[in-house]
Amino acid sequence: MQTLCELSKYQILKFTIPGVPVAKGRPKFSTRGGYAQAYTPSKTTKAEQFVATTFLEGNSAFAQLVDDNTKTILPRRVLDRYKSIVQNGGRAQQTAESGTAVGRDTERAAALRDAGRTFGIAVTLRFWCPIPTGLSKRKRESLDGQLCLKKPDIDNYVKLVLDALNGIAWEDDNAVASIAASKGYSFEPRTEVCITYLQKGLDK
């Protein structure tokens, strides 16, 4: 689920990625034709695609802003499907009123992109990892909401989400000027993402 909240100096886009957080895997290498080639592990690719589609399901208007030359983790056919959803006014039959609403959504998405390009983007991430099994009920309950100090490292969690949203939620990673992240335990594993499109620079 994704919501837009207008604030005085910036706008916030929030969404939640269900399931156990996945960390960015190290590149793997194979030898073909006598040459070593690097490739991304399939688990990482699938996780990045899930992050990107979860974002678009909440606001598919952002798919309209991805041109044919933009590189994203999603195949072009997937982006085209989300563009079709926008053009058809969602799942409901297209009407003059819904068409106007869709146009406003696309304009708002473009405005957020422009704000981020001009003043920067701040991203806040909260990774909620599953509580280890095999512990007593009391111990498991005491861990709920506490910080997680186990592997994988938090920077690998962050890297996966940022790479997945690059080219979709923002045009290029260089627009991300601030990152805050935490890693904790929960009975409901998930990743909470908050993207702030700044209306003024971070030093204002």
C-alpha positions as CSV (number, residue, x, y, z in Angstrom):
1,M,0.0,0.0,0.0
2,Q,1.3,3.4,-0.9
3,T,0.2,6.9,0.1
4,L,1.2,10.4,-0.7
5,C,1.3,13.0,2.1
6,E,1.8,16.7,1.3
7,L,3.9,18.5,3.9
8,S,5.1,22.1,4.0
9,K,8.6,21.7,2.5
10,Y,8.5,18.2,1.0
11,Q,6.3,15.3,-0.1
12,I,6.6,11.8,1.2
13,L,5.9,8.5,-0.7
14,K,5.5,5.5,1.6
15,F,5.1,1.8,0.8
16,T,5.7,-1.6,2.5
17,I,7.4,-4.6,0.9
18,P,5.9,-7.8,2.5
19,G,8.1,-10.8,3.4
20,V,11.5,-11.4,4.7
21,P,14.0,-8.6,3.6
22,V,16.6,-9.8,1.1
23,A,20.2,-8.5,1.0
24,K,22.0,-7.7,-2.2
25,G,24.1,-10.7,-3.2
26,R,27.7,-10.6,-4.4
27,P,28.2,-10.9,-8.1
28,K,28.9,-14.4,-9.3
29,F,31.2,-15.4,-12.1
30,S,31.1,-17.9,-14.9
31,T,33.5,-18.7,-17.7
32,R,32.1,-18.8,-21.3
33,G,34.3,-18.9,-24.4
34,G,37.4,-18.6,-22.3
35,Y,36.3,-15.3,-20.7
36,A,35.1,-14.6,-17.1
37,Q,31.7,-13.0,-16.9
38,A,30.0,-11.5,-13.9
39,Y,26.3,-12.0,-13.3
40,T,23.8,-11.1,-10.6
41,P,22.4,-14.0,-8.5
42,S,18.9,-15.0,-9.4
43,K,17.7,-14.5,-5.8
44,T,18.9,-10.8,-5.9
45,T,17.3,-10.2,-9.3
46,K,13.9,-11.6,-8.2
47,A,14.0,-9.6,-5.0
48,E,14.8,-6.4,-6.8
49,Q,11.9,-7.0,-9.3
50,F,9.5,-7.6,-6.4
51,V,10.5,-4.3,-4.7
52,A,10.0,-2.4,-8.0
53,T,6.6,-4.0,-8.8
54,T,5.4,-3.4,-5.2
55,F,6.3,0.3,-5.7
56,L,4.5,0.5,-9.0
57,E,1.4,-1.4,-7.8
58,G,0.9,1.5,-5.3
59,N,1.5,4.2,-7.9
60,S,1.8,3.0,-11.4
61,A,1.8,6.5,-12.7
62,F,5.6,6.4,-12.2
63,A,5.8,3.8,-15.0
64,Q,4.7,6.6,-17.4
65,L,7.9,8.5,-16.6
66,V,10.2,5.7,-17.6
67,D,11.3,6.2,-21.2
68,D,12.6,3.6,-23.6
69,N,16.2,4.5,-22.9
70,T,16.0,4.2,-19.1
71,K,17.6,1.1,-17.5
72,T,15.6,-0.5,-14.7
73,I,15.6,-3.9,-13.1
74,L,12.2,-4.6,-14.6
75,P,11.7,-6.0,-18.1
76,R,10.2,-3.6,-20.6
77,R,7.0,-5.8,-20.9
78,V,6.4,-5.3,-17.2
79,L,6.7,-1.5,-17.4
80,D,4.4,-1.5,-20.5
81,R,1.8,-3.4,-18.5
82,Y,1.8,-0.8,-15.8
83,K,1.7,2.0,-18.4
84,S,-1.4,0.3,-19.8
85,I,-3.0,0.3,-16.3
86,V,-2.4,4.1,-16.1
87,Q,-3.7,4.7,-19.6
88,N,-6.9,2.7,-18.9
89,G,-7.6,4.5,-15.7
90,G,-6.8,1.5,-13.5
91,R,-8.9,-1.7,-13.5
92,A,-12.2,0.1,-13.9
93,Q,-13.5,1.2,-17.3
94,Q,-12.0,4.4,-18.6
95,T,-14.3,7.4,-18.2
96,A,-13.8,11.1,-18.7
97,E,-13.5,11.5,-14.9
98,S,-11.1,8.7,-14.3
99,G,-9.0,9.8,-17.3
100,T,-8.7,13.2,-15.6
101,A,-7.7,11.6,-12.3
102,V,-5.1,9.4,-14.0
103,G,-3.7,12.5,-15.7
104,R,-3.4,14.2,-12.4
105,D,-1.6,11.2,-10.9
106,T,0.9,11.2,-13.7
107,E,1.5,15.0,-13.3
108,R,2.0,14.6,-9.6
109,A,4.5,11.8,-10.1
110,A,6.4,14.0,-12.6
111,A,6.4,16.9,-10.1
112,L,7.9,14.6,-7.4
113,R,10.6,13.5,-9.9
114,D,11.4,17.1,-10.7
115,A,11.6,18.1,-7.0
116,G,14.0,15.2,-6.3
117,R,16.1,16.1,-9.3
118,T,16.4,19.7,-8.1
119,F,16.7,19.4,-4.4
120,G,17.5,15.8,-3.7
121,I,15.8,12.8,-2.2
122,A,16.0,11.4,1.3
123,V,15.2,7.7,1.9
124,T,14.3,6.0,5.2
125,L,14.3,2.2,5.4
126,R,13.2,0.0,8.2
127,F,14.0,-3.7,7.7
128,W,12.0,-6.1,9.9
129,C,13.6,-9.5,10.0
130,P,12.0,-12.7,11.2
131,I,12.4,-13.7,14.9
132,P,14.6,-16.8,15.1
133,T,12.8,-20.1,15.7
134,G,13.9,-22.5,18.4
135,L,13.7,-19.9,21.2
136,S,11.3,-19.9,24.1
137,K,8.0,-18.1,23.6
138,R,9.1,-15.5,26.2
139,K,12.4,-14.9,24.5
140,R,10.8,-14.6,21.1
141,E,8.3,-12.1,22.4
142,S,11.1,-10.0,24.0
143,L,12.9,-9.8,20.6
144,D,9.8,-8.3,18.9
145,G,10.7,-4.7,17.9
146,Q,14.3,-5.0,19.1
147,L,17.3,-4.2,16.9
148,C,18.7,-7.1,14.9
149,L,22.5,-7.6,15.1
150,K,22.7,-10.7,12.9
151,K,23.8,-11.1,9.3
152,P,23.2,-10.0,6.6
153,D,24.7,-6.6,7.0
154,I,22.3,-3.6,6.8
155,D,24.1,-2.0,3.9
156,N,23.4,-5.0,1.7
157,Y,19.7,-4.6,2.5
158,V,19.8,-0.9,1.6
159,K,21.7,-1.6,-1.6
160,L,19.1,-4.0,-2.9
161,V,16.2,-1.6,-2.4
162,L,18.0,1.5,-3.9
163,D,19.0,-0.5,-6.9
164,A,15.5,-1.8,-7.4
165,L,14.0,1.7,-7.3
166,N,16.6,3.4,-9.5
167,G,15.1,4.6,-12.8
168,I,11.5,4.2,-11.4
169,A,11.0,6.1,-8.2
170,W,13.9,8.5,-9.2
171,E,15.8,8.9,-12.4
172,D,19.3,8.2,-11.1
173,D,20.9,7.2,-7.8
174,N,22.8,10.5,-7.6
175,A,19.5,12.2,-6.5
176,V,19.5,10.2,-3.3
177,A,21.2,12.7,-0.9
178,S,20.3,11.2,2.5
179,I,19.7,7.6,3.8
180,A,18.5,6.4,7.2
181,A,18.1,2.7,7.9
182,S,17.4,0.4,10.8
183,K,17.2,-3.4,11.1
184,G,15.0,-5.1,13.7
185,Y,13.0,-8.2,14.6
186,S,9.3,-8.6,14.0
187,F,6.7,-11.4,13.9
188,E,5.7,-9.8,10.6
189,P,8.8,-9.6,8.4
190,R,8.7,-6.7,6.0
191,T,10.5,-3.6,4.7
192,E,9.1,-0.2,5.2
193,V,10.2,2.4,2.7
194,C,9.7,6.2,3.0
195,I,10.9,8.3,0.0
196,T,11.1,12.1,0.7
197,Y,11.1,14.3,-2.3
198,L,12.6,17.5,-0.9
199,Q,11.2,20.9,-1.9
200,K,14.3,22.6,-0.4
201,G,17.9,21.5,-0.1
202,L,19.0,19.6,2.9
203,D,21.0,22.6,4.2
204,K,18.0,25.0,4.1
